[in-house]
């Protein structure tokens, strides 16, 4: 007999690091706070914590080492074939630091989370603490996170959802990054559900 989770839409989650966002999605899927399930985890490098998190949840991740495989084209071919084989209906870039070359099949079916309010502080080279440092240097009073569809350019695809986060006086990069990540924990699952709701 299938469970509610089995009938939920399937995700392929792409990761490059600690897997905090992956863990959040897995926990929400398990306890019913998100109506979607993680069917595949795909990493661009070995030895990252995200791989352990996937295995702890019964998912054997695919590792396609970006450098060893030859970069963007070969990575995409292997990763997208695995996603399709897993039955994934949506690709979720959750802390994935590479540009993913999509085939026509996946256009409009791949999302990324970015730690700023796009179009500000986006594009090639803007990821992680670099984004938060740029926000602080700008003097902006607020920042946030954006979930957007992936296209051929970094951080340029149609915006699906944004969450705003205030910048406090005295913030440093770590404090701001922590608050933005708390917003990301809510935004990414909400965006996934919005995508499937049409």
C-alpha positions in Angstrom: 0.0 0.0 0.0 1.4 3.4 -0.9 1.7 6.2 1.6 0.8 9.9 1.4 4.6 10.5 0.9 4.7 8.1 -2.0 2.0 10.0 -3.8 3.6 13.3 -3.2 5.4 15.0 -6.2 9.1 13.9 -6.5 12.1 16.1 -6.2 15.7 15.8 -7.2 17.8 17.9 -4.9 21.2 19.2 -6.1 23.8 20.0 -3.4 27.4 21.2 -3.0 27.9 21.4 0.8 26.6 21.0 4.2 23.1 19.9 3.3 21.2 22.1 5.7 18.5 22.9 3.1 18.3 19.2 2.1 17.8 18.2 5.7 15.0 20.7 6.0 13.3 19.4 2.9 13.6 15.8 4.1 12.3 16.5 7.5 9.3 18.5 6.2 8.5 15.8 3.7 8.7 13.1 6.4 6.4 14.9 8.9 3.9 16.2 6.3 4.8 19.9 6.5 5.6 19.8 2.7 3.6 17.9 0.2 6.6 16.6 -1.9 9.2 14.0 -1.4 12.9 13.8 -2.1 13.5 11.1 -4.7 17.1 11.8 -5.6 20.1 13.7 -4.2 22.8 14.8 -6.7 26.1 16.3 -5.6 28.9 17.9 -7.6 31.7 16.8 -5.3 32.5 13.9 -2.9 33.1 14.2 0.9 30.3 16.7 1.7 28.0 16.5 4.7 24.9 16.5 2.4 25.8 13.0 1.2 25.6 11.7 4.8 22.3 13.4 5.3 20.9 11.8 2.2 22.1 8.3 3.3 20.7 8.9 6.8 17.3 9.3 5.2 17.6 6.2 3.0 18.6 7.9 -0.2 21.8 6.8 -1.9 23.1 10.1 -3.5 24.7 10.4 -6.9 28.1 12.1 -6.9 29.2 13.4 -10.2 32.5 15.1 -9.4 32.5 18.3 -11.4 36.2 18.5 -12.0 36.7 14.8 -12.7 33.8 14.5 -15.1 34.8 17.4 -17.3 32.5 20.2 -16.1 29.1 21.6 -17.1 28.1 19.5 -20.0 29.1 16.0 -18.8 27.8 16.8 -15.3 24.4 17.9 -16.6 24.1 14.8 -18.8 24.7 12.4 -15.9 22.8 14.4 -13.3 19.7 15.0 -15.4 19.6 11.3 -16.5 19.6 10.3 -12.8 16.9 12.8 -12.0 14.7 11.5 -14.7 15.3 7.9 -13.7 14.3 8.7 -10.1 10.9 10.0 -11.3 11.7 13.5 -10.2 9.2 16.1 -11.4 11.1 19.2 -10.1 14.8 19.9 -9.8 15.7 21.8 -6.6 19.1 23.6 -6.4 19.6 23.8 -2.6 23.0 25.2 -1.9 24.2 24.0 -5.3 27.1 26.3 -6.4 27.3 25.4 -10.1 25.5 26.5 -13.2 23.2 23.6 -14.3 22.7 23.3 -18.0 19.1 22.3 -18.5 17.6 20.3 -21.4 14.3 21.4 -22.8 12.5 18.8 -20.7 13.5 20.5 -17.5 12.8 24.2 -18.4 10.2 25.5 -16.0 10.9 22.5 -13.8 14.0 23.6 -12.0 14.3 26.1 -9.1 17.1 27.7 -7.2 17.2 29.5 -3.8 19.4 32.6 -3.6 20.2 34.5 -0.3 19.1 37.9 -1.5 16.2 39.7 -3.0 16.9 39.3 -6.7 17.6 41.0 -9.0 19.9 42.7 -6.4 23.1 40.9 -5.4 22.8 38.1 -7.9 24.8 36.7 -10.8 28.0 34.9 -11.2 30.2 34.9 -8.1 27.4 36.0 -5.8 26.8 33.1 -3.4 27.1 32.5 0.3 28.8 35.1 2.5 29.8 37.1 -0.5 26.1 38.1 -0.9 25.7 39.1 2.7 28.9 41.1 2.7 27.7 43.0 -0.4 24.3 43.7 1.2 26.0 45.1 4.4 28.4 47.2 2.3 25.5 48.6 0.3 23.8 50.0 3.5 20.4 48.5 2.4 17.8 48.3 5.2 16.5 44.9 4.1 17.5 41.8 2.3 16.0 38.3 2.1 15.9 35.3 -0.1 14.5 34.5 -3.5 13.4 31.2 -5.1 13.4 31.5 -8.9 13.2 29.2 -11.9 16.6 28.2 -13.4 17.4 29.4 -16.9 20.6 29.9 -18.9 21.9 32.8 -16.8 22.9 33.0 -13.1 20.0 34.2 -10.9 17.9 35.6 -13.8 15.0 33.2 -14.1 11.4 34.1 -13.3 10.9 34.7 -9.5 8.6 32.2 -7.8 8.7 33.5 -4.2 10.6 36.0 -2.1 10.9 36.5 1.7 12.1 39.8 3.2 14.6 40.0 6.1 15.6 43.2 7.9 19.2 44.3 8.1 19.9 45.4 11.7 22.5 47.9 12.8 25.5 46.1 14.1 24.9 43.1 11.8 27.9 41.2 10.7 28.0 38.7 7.8 27.4 35.7 10.2 24.4 37.3 11.9 22.8 38.4 8.7 23.4 35.0 7.0 21.8 33.2 9.9 18.6 35.3 9.7 18.4 34.9 5.9 18.9 31.2 6.2 16.0 31.0 8.7 13.8 32.7 6.0 15.2 30.2 3.4 14.0 27.3 5.5 10.4 28.5 5.1 10.7 29.9 1.6 12.0 26.9 -0.3 9.3 24.4 0.8 6.7 27.1 0.2 8.0 27.7 -3.3 8.0 24.0 -4.0 4.4 23.7 -3.0 3.5 26.9 -5.0 5.2 25.3 -8.1 3.1 22.2 -7.9 -0.1 24.2 -7.1 0.3 25.8 -10.5 
